[in-house]
Amino acid sequence: MTAAQSVRLSRRGFLAGAGALGALATTTLLAGCSTGTAISRDPDELVLWYWNRSLDPKFLRRAAGGIPGQGSKRLRPDLIGGASYDTKFRTALAGNAFIPDVLMINSNCWLYFPDEELFTDFRPTTAERSSYYDWKLSLGRTPSGRQCFWPVDTGPTGFFYNQEVLRKAGLPTAPDEVSAAIGTWSDFRDFGKQIKRKTGAATIITATQLFNQYIAASPARYFDRDDQPLYQRDDSAVRKAWDNAVESIRAGITGNLQSGTDQNAGWVAGRVAGQIEGAWWTQVIHDTAPDLSGKWRIARQPERPGNSGGSFLAVPKSSKDPAAAVAFAKWITGPEVQSHTYNDIQLFPSTPASFSNGLMRNPGDYFGDQDPLDFFRDAAPEVPVTYISNRERFIGAFATEITNVESTGKDPERAWKDAVDQTDRVLAKRGVAA
């Protein structure tokens, strides 16, 4: 596995697998909260499950020698393979056996909201709440208000672009100028039309990616906080995201590159000028197209940044020492540790104070004289607080149908109706329709 593939697995691959996990999560688990069969019988050894590049190995080694402030308690970090991670944990919960004491959960933590009673509430203090981005804390808070998922890293988004492609199109190339030129989605489409007309390059890999990033930057998504559908409304973010994606397809600015191999080749060859993605994508493009060092830059995306990816820590109630596990989670996500973690493995912090201690540094010169750290530090506070309902596990038809519009030429209004009807049917079948 290449470094780029490893990063994709830990940030985007889990999201791509949410549909499969959703199938497992259509009913709540039957497990209780007793200890069941423990992974480790040592009362002082807390078992952590994590995946590659989800936590800083340097600090895991330190905790393995003793969790700071927790006496004799120490950590046993168990690295779990990527694609099977969620399934392995859900199977352990369902069987009430071999459950870790603390574990990483990806940005799809909302899939576990129906089972919130199986997790420990972190009960953040007022000071702790103010130490993390409010939108990140909100993403890990269940509808009942329990903070079952603790912020690790984040993915504030921006428009990554190949300035050489823009230069060939006779367009601005400096980040501030590009940001000004694509201030609205209409501007973004016009900008992309010029790129297409003058260079033949697409502006972004797929319409589906554009659709998803529009929603990721929206204060309201598919459901309101009472879990009632919003997508059916003409003024919903989902409908606006759909219309923007359709208009972008018609404008010829999406690449229709549905496979990862084609996407990588598109960026390397300059057939795709850019990508709207989270801060972690700095490492992906670096590893995908190393020969293009110095040619890529980052601009503000239209309207506002969103969040893409990022992960959480969770403590099952079956943990042999929930208080020590919570203490570990809060220690390894403290501002100073997160600063070092960014330097070591480029995980973007969930704590604003990480940027003011002078520890963080630019990871290199791949983006020329632009420092991605500065860019995303400024973008992160603008990400809106949003609500992701557990019912979002039923909305896969929208992405499927926008892909059909781009890849097969399906009529957009027919595709929209099919997406809404299929989603309504699934919700009705599950007994959760409005």
Secondary structure by P-SEA (a helix, b strand, c coil): ccaaaaaaaaccccccaaaaaaaaacccccccccccccccccccbbbbbbccccccaaaaaaaaacccccccbbbbbbbbbccaaaaaaaaaaaaccccccbbbbccccccccccccccccccccaaaaaaccaaaaaaaccccccccbbbcbbbbbbbbbcaaaaaaacccccaaaaaaaaccaaaaaaaaaaaaacccccccccaaaaaaaaaaacccccccccccccccccccaaaaaaaaaaaaaaaccccccccaaaaaaaaaacccccccccccaaaaaaaacccccccccccccccbbbbccccccccccccccaaaaaaaaaaaacaaaaaaaaaacccccccccccccccccccccccccccaaaaaaaaccccccccccccccccaaaaaaaaaaccccccaaaaaaaaaaaaaaaaaaacccc
